[in-house]
């Protein structure tokens, strides 16, 4: 069922409470925000839309996991400062998100002003989906816009409580996420390929189960490849194998052998003598030649180039998970090669899952070269699994 969109909500001149996701890696230092501000920039179209209609814009978000208590290191004002730069106008950061002082400050707002409430998770009521907490938040505004796809899989006060209390709609970012991911799932142009990586098969098993019946090609890299290579009887050194996922990997391999799906796994890998950024030794091996005690860290160049060539004639690509330990520079080449290849494809729909994949794409400066880079990690996974997300379900139908 289609959900009400922002363009269908009467917001002109009103005070609008917008749930955003500004959960950025602030623990790495305030200066890092400018390097990882995709989630802030992704919400700008919604904020601009509201400002163009003389709204008073009140933003609310969580940051980190303070577990219902004030944590000075997790205050949102540095994020507000960065947002002010991106918006080109002042953003006022408040010292709390509920209470009489907040209510009076919001009541005194003028049209065109942007306020950022303090970290929602400083209050237990947020994660507990407490009605009293939702009620205090709802009292601040005339209507509510849900634009935080990255937390749409959480049934919290600000994601499912507020839509019950205020006229509500999905924001422009949320709409783009739902449409882009939904199109890739329901009516993709073919060939349809999934490029899956990351640490574990278990993280992606439900996504694969949901996609397998519709996929033309499946490419496996990252830590996931270890379990698939083990299922094929290949040596994997000291790399961890998900023993409880071997049967699933064999089932996928069997489907490929029956010709129902085209499966591609690494033919060469980069391995290291230690699982460290700067191991004593690292080397490229064919998949039959991984030494005992060594760790598979990345796909090899031949594999990365083969994946890139195979993806070149696909029309829709769903990518979730790096091809190796991308955060270690020495083992980022496989992800870099595949990402650059995908980014350069003309007339191809490229949908990049959130989390570490989005971070890799952003670090490479390729986010604008992809059709859609999701802001949601767990949310994008659950959406691709075919599950109903509470933060979407709670919104009114169109």
C-alpha positions in Angstrom: 0.0 0.0 0.0 1.4 3.4 -1.0 2.1 5.8 1.9 1.3 9.5 2.1 4.1 11.6 0.6 5.3 15.0 1.7 3.7 16.6 -1.4 0.4 15.3 -0.1 0.7 16.9 3.3 -0.5 20.4 4.0 2.6 22.0 5.6 2.5 25.7 4.4 3.3 28.0 7.3 3.2 25.3 9.9 5.6 24.0 12.5 6.9 20.7 11.1 8.7 18.0 13.2 11.0 16.0 11.0 12.5 12.7 12.2 16.0 12.6 10.5 18.9 10.2 11.0 22.0 12.2 11.9 23.7 9.3 13.5 27.2 10.0 12.2 30.5 8.7 13.6 31.1 11.5 16.0 33.2 9.3 18.3 36.1 9.7 15.7 36.2 13.4 16.3 34.0 16.4 15.3 36.1 17.0 12.2 35.2 13.6 10.8 31.5 14.7 10.4 32.4 16.6 7.2 33.8 13.5 5.7 30.8 11.3 6.6 27.9 13.7 6.2 25.9 11.7 3.6 22.9 11.4 6.0 22.8 15.1 6.5 23.1 15.9 2.8 20.4 13.3 2.0 17.9 15.1 4.1 18.5 18.6 2.6 15.8 18.2 -0.1 13.1 17.7 2.6 14.3 20.6 4.7 14.5 22.9 1.7 11.0 21.8 0.6 9.7 22.9 4.0 11.6 26.1 4.1 10.3 27.1 0.7 6.8 26.8 2.2 7.5 29.1 5.1 7.6 26.3 7.6 9.2 26.3 11.0 11.4 23.2 10.8 12.1 21.2 14.0 14.5 18.3 13.4 14.9 15.4 15.8 17.4 12.5 15.7 19.4 10.1 17.8 23.1 9.8 18.0 25.0 6.8 19.3 23.7 4.6 22.1 23.5 6.7 25.3 20.9 4.2 26.7 18.5 6.7 28.1 21.0 8.9 29.9 22.7 12.2 28.9 26.2 11.6 27.4 28.1 14.8 26.8 30.1 13.1 24.0 26.9 12.4 22.1 25.3 15.8 22.0 24.0 16.9 18.6 25.3 20.5 18.4 28.4 19.6 16.3 26.1 17.9 13.8 23.9 21.0 13.9 26.9 23.2 13.1 27.7 21.0 10.1 24.1 21.1 8.9 24.2 24.9 9.1 27.1 24.9 6.7 25.3 22.6 4.3 22.0 24.5 4.5 23.7 27.9 4.2 21.6 29.2 7.1 21.7 29.0 10.9 20.6 25.9 12.7 19.8 26.4 16.4 20.7 23.3 18.5 18.5 23.0 21.7 19.7 21.5 25.0 17.0 18.9 25.2 14.2 17.4 23.1 11.3 17.7 25.5 10.3 19.8 28.5 8.9 23.3 29.1 12.0 25.2 28.0 12.0 23.3 24.7 8.3 23.9 24.2 8.7 27.7 24.8 11.7 28.0 22.5 9.9 26.1 19.6 6.7 28.2 20.2 8.8 31.4 19.7 10.2 30.2 16.3 9.7 32.2 13.2 9.0 30.9 9.7 12.2 29.8 7.9 14.0 28.9 11.1 15.6 25.5 11.7 15.9 24.0 15.1 17.6 20.7 16.1 16.4 19.0 19.2 18.9 17.3 21.5 19.6 13.5 21.2 16.3 11.6 21.5 18.0 8.7 23.1 19.0 10.7 26.1 15.5 9.7 27.2 14.4 6.1 27.8 11.0 6.9 26.3 12.5 7.0 22.8 13.6 3.4 22.5 10.8 2.2 24.8 8.2 3.7 22.4 6.7 5.5 25.4 3.4 7.2 24.7 4.2 10.1 27.2 7.4 10.8 25.4 5.7 10.7 22.0 3.0 13.0 23.3 5.6 15.6 24.5 7.3 15.5 21.1 4.1 15.8 19.2 3.0 18.8 21.2 5.9 20.8 19.6 4.5 20.7 16.1 1.5 20.8 13.8 2.5 17.8 11.6 5.2 15.2 11.3 7.5 14.1 8.5 9.4 10.7 8.7 12.6 11.1 6.8 14.8 8.7 8.7 14.9 5.6 6.6 17.9 4.3 8.5 15.8 3.8 11.7 12.5 2.8 9.9 13.2 -0.8 11.1 13.0 0.4 14.7 9.6 0.7 16.6 10.6 3.7 18.6 8.6 6.7 19.9 9.8 9.0 17.1 9.3 6.4 14.3 5.9 4.8 15.2 4.6 6.8 18.0 4.5 10.2 16.4 2.6 9.2 13.2 -0.3 8.2 15.5 -0.5 11.7 17.0 0.1 14.1 14.2 -0.8 14.5 10.5 2.1 12.6 8.9 3.9 11.8 5.7 7.2 10.3 4.5 9.9 12.8 3.6 11.6 13.1 0.2 14.6 10.9 1.3 12.3 8.2 2.7 10.3 8.3 -0.5 13.4 7.9 -2.6 14.6 5.0 -0.5 11.4 3.1 -0.8 11.0 3.7 -4.5 14.6 2.9 -5.4 14.8 -0.3 -3.3 11.3 -1.3 -4.1 11.9 -1.0 -7.9 15.0 -3.1 -7.7 13.0 -5.8 -5.9 9.7 -5.8 -7.8 10.3 -4.7 -11.4 14.0 -4.5 -12.2 15.4 -4.3 -15.7 17.4 -7.4 -16.6 19.9 -8.9 -16.2 19.5 -8.4 -12.4 22.7 -9.0 -10.4 23.4 -9.0 -6.7 26.9 -8.3 -5.5 27.1 -9.5 -1.9 30.0 -9.1 0.5 30.6 -8.1 4.0 31.7 -10.2 7.0 29.1 -13.0 7.2 26.6 -15.0 5.2 24.3 -14.9 8.2 24.0 -11.1 7.8 22.7 -11.5 4.3 21.0 -14.9 4.3 17.4 -13.5 4.4 18.3 -11.0 1.6 19.6 -13.8 -0.5 16.6 -16.0 0.2 14.3 -13.2 -0.9 16.3 -12.4 -4.0 17.4 -15.8 -5.3 14.2 -16.6 -7.1 14.5 -13.3 -9.1 18.2 -13.0 -9.6 20.0 -13.7 -12.9 23.5 -13.4 -11.4 25.1 -13.5 -8.0 28.6 -12.3 -7.1 30.0 -13.2 -3.7 33.0 -11.5 -2.1 34.2 -10.3 1.3 34.0 -12.6 4.3 30.9 -14.2 2.8 33.2 -15.8 0.2 35.1 -17.7 2.8 32.0 -19.8 3.6 31.2 -20.3 0.0 34.8 -21.4 -0.8 34.7 -23.8 2.1 31.5 -25.2 0.8 33.3 -25.8 -2.5 36.0 -27.7 -0.7 38.6 -24.9 -1.1 41.2 -24.2 1.7 40.5 -21.0 3.6 43.4 -20.9 6.0 42.6 -19.4 9.4 39.6 -17.4 8.0 36.4 -18.0 10.1 33.9 -20.3 8.4 30.2 -20.1 9.3 29.7 -23.8 9.7 26.0 -23.4 10.3 25.7 -21.6 6.9 27.5 -24.2 4.8 24.3 -26.0 3.9 22.8 -22.7 2.6 25.9 -22.0 0.6 25.7 -25.5 -0.9 22.1 -24.9 -1.8 23.0 -21.8 -3.7 25.8 -23.6 -5.4 23.4 -26.4 -6.3 21.0 -23.9 -7.9 23.9 -22.5 -10.0 24.8 -26.1 -11.1 21.2 -26.6 -12.2 21.4 -23.4 -14.2 18.7 -21.4 -12.3 21.2 -18.7 -11.3 24.7 -17.7 -12.5 27.0 -17.8 -9.4 30.4 -16.1 -9.3 32.9 -16.7 -6.4 36.5 -15.6 -6.2 39.1 -17.4 -8.3 42.0 -15.6 -6.5 42.2 -13.9 -3.1 44.6 -11.7 -1.2 45.6 -13.3 2.1 47.7 -12.1 5.0 49.7 -13.9 7.7 47.8 -11.9 10.4 44.4 -10.2 10.5 46.1 -6.8 10.8 46.3 -3.6 8.7 50.0 -4.1 8.3 50.7 -7.8 8.5 54.2 -9.3 8.2 53.2 -10.9 4.9 50.4 -10.6 2.4 50.1 -12.1 -1.0 47.7 -13.0 -3.8 46.9 -16.7 -4.1 44.6 -18.8 -6.3 41.7 -20.1 -4.3 43.3 -23.5 -4.2 46.5 -22.2 -2.6 45.6 -20.3 0.6 48.3 -21.3 3.2 47.4 -22.8 6.6 47.1 -20.1 9.3 46.6 -17.2 6.8 43.6 -15.0 6.6 41.6 -14.1 3.4 41.4 -10.3 3.4 40.2 -9.3 -0.1 39.3 -10.7 -3.5 42.3 -10.8 -5.9 42.7 -8.5 -8.9 41.7 -11.2 -11.4 38.4 -11.8 -9.5 37.7 -8.0 -9.2 38.3 -7.6 -12.9 36.1 -10.6 -13.7 33.3 -9.3 -11.5 33.6 -5.9 -13.2 33.4 -7.4 -16.6 30.4 -9.6 -15.7 28.5 -6.7 -14.2 29.1 -4.5 -17.2 26.1 -5.9 -19.2 23.7 -6.0 -16.3 20.8 -3.5 -16.2 20.1 -3.6 -12.4 22.7 -4.2 -9.7 22.0 -4.5 -6.0 25.2 -4.2 -4.0 25.5 -4.9 -0.3 28.9 -5.5 1.4 32.5 -4.7 0.5 34.7 -7.2 -1.3 37.3 -7.3 1.4 38.4 -5.6 4.6 38.0 -2.2 3.0 38.7 -0.2 6.1 42.3 -1.5 6.0 43.9 0.3 3.0 46.1 -2.6 2.0 42.9 -4.7 1.5 40.7 -2.2 -0.2 41.7 -2.8 -3.9 38.9 -5.3 -4.6 36.1 -3.0 -3.4 37.7 -0.1 -5.1 38.0 -1.9 -8.5 34.4 -3.1 -8.4 33.0 0.2 -7.2 34.7 2.2 -9.9 33.5 -0.3 -12.5 29.9 0.0 -11.3 30.0 3.7 -11.1 31.1 4.0 -14.7 28.3 1.9 -16.1 25.8 3.9 -18.4 22.1 3.2 -18.4 22.3 0.9 -15.4 20.3 1.1 -12.1 22.8 0.7 -9.3 21.3 0.4 -5.8 23.9 0.4 -3.0 22.9 -0.9 0.4 23.7 1.1 3.5 26.2 0.6 6.3 29.8 -0.2 5.3 29.0 -0.4 1.6 27.7 3.2 1.6 30.7 4.3 3.6 33.1 2.7 1.1 31.3 4.4 -1.8 31.4 7.7 -0.1 35.0 7.3 0.9 35.8 6.7 -2.8 33.8 9.8 -3.8 31.4 7.8 -6.0 28.1 8.3 -4.3 26.8 10.7 -7.1 27.8 8.1 -9.7 25.4 5.5 -8.3 21.7 5.6 -9.0 20.9 5.3 -5.3 23.1 4.9 -2.2 20.9 4.0 0.8 21.3 5.8 4.1 20.1 2.7 5.9 22.2 -0.2 7.0 20.0 -2.6 8.9 16.9 -0.9 7.4 18.0 -1.5 3.9 18.8 -5.1 4.7 15.4 -5.7 6.2 13.7 -4.0 3.3 15.6 -6.2 0.8 14.6 -9.2 2.9 11.0 -8.3 2.1 10.1 -7.4 5.7 7.6 -4.6 6.6 9.5 -1.8 8.4 7.6 -0.4 11.4 8.5 3.2 10.6 7.0 2.9 7.2 3.9 0.8 8.2 3.0 3.5 10.9 2.6 6.2 8.2 -0.9 6.8 6.8 -1.8 5.4 3.4 -1.9 7.8 0.5 
